[in-house]
Amino acid sequence: MKKKVHYTKRSVVQPKDTLSTGTFGVYWFVGHFLEHTDDLRAIPLIEVKWSVYHAGEKKPLWGFSRTATTLCMLIKGKITIWFPMTECILSHEGDYVNWPAGIPHRWMITEEALVLTIRWPSAAEDYCEQV
């Protein structure tokens, strides 16, 4: 049986949780939402996002996943993430925070940042924003 290998330098998929931020550099490259369902990356188990943010960008609305657990890891830069009961400042390479489904969050980029986000499972219409 021949195994498939996927290689790409950048595969852009329409961002699904940047509606209120205007962020441009968001690339979802693993998850249920990919067009080709026979692609190894088009799976419902997990989704992976690489994000490039500029200082001053923010997510003003509270957002949450209905079923997915989220892991957010800082590659470089500085980001503040707010939850209803706490504030997390990711400021060193490798800093991360993870949270379960149903927990609202919002964020602000305080220094140009690269962020890796992983959510599991990857489910259609799972992410919501609220005022």
Secondary structure by P-SEA (a helix, b strand, c coil): cbbbbbbbcccccccccccccccccccccccccccccccccccccbbbbbbbbcccccccbbbbbccbbbbbbbcbbbbbbbccccccccccccccccccccccccccccccbbbbbbbcccccccccccc
